[in-house]
Amino acid sequence: MLDASAALARLAPDEMLPSSVVAAIESETIVVPALWPFEVANALEVMRRRKRFDEPALADAVVLLESLAPEIEMVSARRCWGAISGLAREQQLTVYDAAYLELAKRRRLPLATLDEALREAACHAQVELA
């Protein structure tokens, strides 16, 4: 389970990832919620605009992302408005972050994230962190 913050840190040349997160990215099947490609694509575009990536580096990042071959789990509106929104309220998270937490919890997957609020919520929800 890999959230957008961890994926982007893996791609950005000026970011450092904990070795446990790098190991999880490189050795496990990656499962992500349906919003993940949009979050990652948007962040890459913002990073390009801010000159953190030039065009060749951006192309390399896309190749690396494709090589991860994440399993993208679709979510029903009912789950989004129900379990995920409820978890967001309970843990004081955005619904976006709660989507990662709910998926990790439901599928019993370790969660790789650099987001401190999401890490704290994962601990409260007894979700293993990568």
ZINORSUL-V770261 format. One record per residue. N is the residue number from 1. RES is the residue in three letters. D_LAST is the distance of its C-alpha to the last C-alpha in Angstrom with 2 decimals. Layout:
N	RES	D_LAST
N	RES	D_LAST
//
This chain:
1	MET	8.48
2	LEU	8.86
3	ASP	10.94
4	ALA	13.89
5	SER	13.02
6	ALA	10.20
7	ALA	12.61
8	LEU	15.47
9	ALA	14.14
10	ARG	13.67
11	LEU	17.28
12	ALA	18.98
13	PRO	20.71
14	ASP	20.75
15	GLU	17.04
16	MET	14.74
17	LEU	11.01
18	PRO	9.09
19	SER	9.35
20	SER	5.86
21	VAL	5.39
22	VAL	8.86
23	ALA	8.50
24	ALA	6.36
25	ILE	9.05
26	GLU	11.75
27	SER	11.47
28	GLU	10.53
29	THR	12.71
30	ILE	11.71
31	VAL	12.99
32	VAL	14.11
33	PRO	16.84
34	ALA	20.26
35	LEU	20.18
36	TRP	17.49
37	PRO	20.14
38	PHE	22.38
39	GLU	19.98
40	VAL	19.04
41	ALA	22.74
42	ASN	23.96
43	ALA	21.75
44	LEU	22.85
45	GLU	26.39
46	VAL	26.18
47	MET	24.84
48	ARG	27.73
49	ARG	30.20
50	ARG	29.12
51	LYS	29.59
52	ARG	26.03
53	PHE	26.42
54	ASP	29.75
55	GLU	30.63
56	PRO	29.79
57	ALA	26.33
58	LEU	25.78
59	ALA	26.97
60	ASP	24.59
61	ALA	21.63
62	VAL	22.84
63	VAL	23.20
64	LEU	19.62
65	LEU	18.47
66	GLU	20.86
67	SER	19.63
68	LEU	16.15
69	ALA	18.26
70	PRO	16.04
71	GLU	17.28
72	ILE	18.61
73	GLU	19.24
74	MET	22.40
75	VAL	22.99
76	SER	26.37
77	ALA	28.08
78	ARG	28.46
79	ARG	24.72
80	CYS	24.26
81	TRP	27.18
82	GLY	26.40
83	ALA	23.01
84	ILE	21.03
85	SER	23.68
86	GLY	23.95
87	LEU	20.29
88	ALA	20.77
89	ARG	23.81
90	GLU	22.34
91	GLN	19.31
92	GLN	21.30
93	LEU	19.22
94	THR	20.63
95	VAL	21.06
96	TYR	19.04
97	ASP	15.89
98	ALA	16.81
99	ALA	16.91
100	TYR	13.16
101	LEU	12.72
102	GLU	15.56
103	LEU	14.41
104	ALA	11.00
105	LYS	13.14
106	ARG	16.00
107	ARG	14.41
108	ARG	12.12
109	LEU	9.03
110	PRO	5.35
111	LEU	5.42
112	ALA	4.77
113	THR	7.74
114	LEU	10.05
115	ASP	12.42
116	GLU	13.19
117	ALA	15.03
118	LEU	12.42
119	ARG	9.89
120	GLU	12.97
121	ALA	13.94
122	ALA	10.77
123	CYS	11.58
124	HIS	15.16
125	ALA	14.57
126	GLN	12.73
127	VAL	9.70
128	GLU	6.64
129	LEU	3.80
130	ALA	0.00
//
